[in-house]
Amino acid sequence: MSKIKYRFNTKSLTYEKDTVSVGKRVWQVLSYLATGLFFATITIMLAYKYLDSPKEKQLQREISELTLQYELLNNRMGEVSQVLADIQDRDNNVYRTIFEAEAIPESIRKAGFGGVERYKELQGYNNSDLMIESTQRLDRISKQLYIQSKSFDEVAKLVKNKEQLLASIPAIQPISNKDLKHVPSGYGWRTDPIYKTPEFHPGLDFTANVGTEIYATGDGVVITADAVMQGYGNHVVINHGFGYQTLYGHMSKMAVRPGQKVKRGELIGFVGSTGRSTGPHVHYEVIKNGEKINPINFFFNDLSPAAYQQLINLSSQPSQSFD
């Protein structure tokens, strides 16, 4: 029960009962509440500013951990970039050089990404710079890896083509060494056997007995097997691809037909003396991009260095051709 309060009346010199109006009492209550609310607000604001809640402390720990992970990620991406740079260097200066391919320019390998809004969603945070830098480096590495992957795909095709090229280029003699009598006429200016005048001889003449086997000097497809060109008599022309063709003339008999695929060392005909010929032999030509070149440079697969040098010496001596 609330206490009854009295106040002293100085005029009547008596104590009178102190009564408080309802409005005044309400005002007093509101004043107390406002004062309490003010101090409570100040206290809460100070607490929020200077004291961390358990949840805030947990978030701060997570932010610190994420920041550390971003830094570690940047370091690892730096290591990956160094390894990738070494691979790119070997790709340009070793692999692509071996297979005669153009190096990929640095401007293509390290081209940037367009668009100023690309990393907009990462802006506005305390660690935005770190996040944007990491994302940019990862994007650059990803693009370089894509370009390198495409480069290796191209190199793989070059390897495959190189294998086909090595199998297709003429690389052996059309007649086995054991069946050869001699090489009487080489590539270049020789004496015509019929008119006895100087004439350019665009191939090599390999003399052997009639019926001696003649072999394809590289993989390819037979495009001619007839005697339409009377000067060559029965002759075969093989398209080896990569700009190479070979011609075998004056056969007694042909063992292949147009359109037939042949392998290096496969039988294609037999030595004869058909056409414009003065004795049994095979006239052999190598044609590169439509131009007849010296076949002496295409016997590296089945001759020793000494035998090859001897062949060069024999073919280069002035002599009369057989056709």
Buried (B, 14 or more C-beta within 10 A) or exposed (E): EEEEEEEEEEEEEEEEEEEEEEEEEEEEEEEEEEEEEEEEEEEEEEEEEEEEEEEEEEEEEEEEEEBEEBEEBBEEBEEBBEEBEEBBEEBBEEBBEEBEBEBBEEEEBEEEEEEEEBBEEBEEEEBEEBBBBBBBBBBBBEBBEEBBEEBEEBBEEBEEBBEBBEBBBBBBBBBBEEBBBEBBBBBBEBBBBEEEEEBEBBBBBBBBEBEBBBBBBBBBBBEBBBBEBEEBBBBBBBBBBBEBBBBBBBBBEBBBEEEBEBEBBBEBBBBBBBBBBBBBBBBBBBBBEEEBBBBBEBBEBBBEEEEBEEBBEBBEEEBBBBB
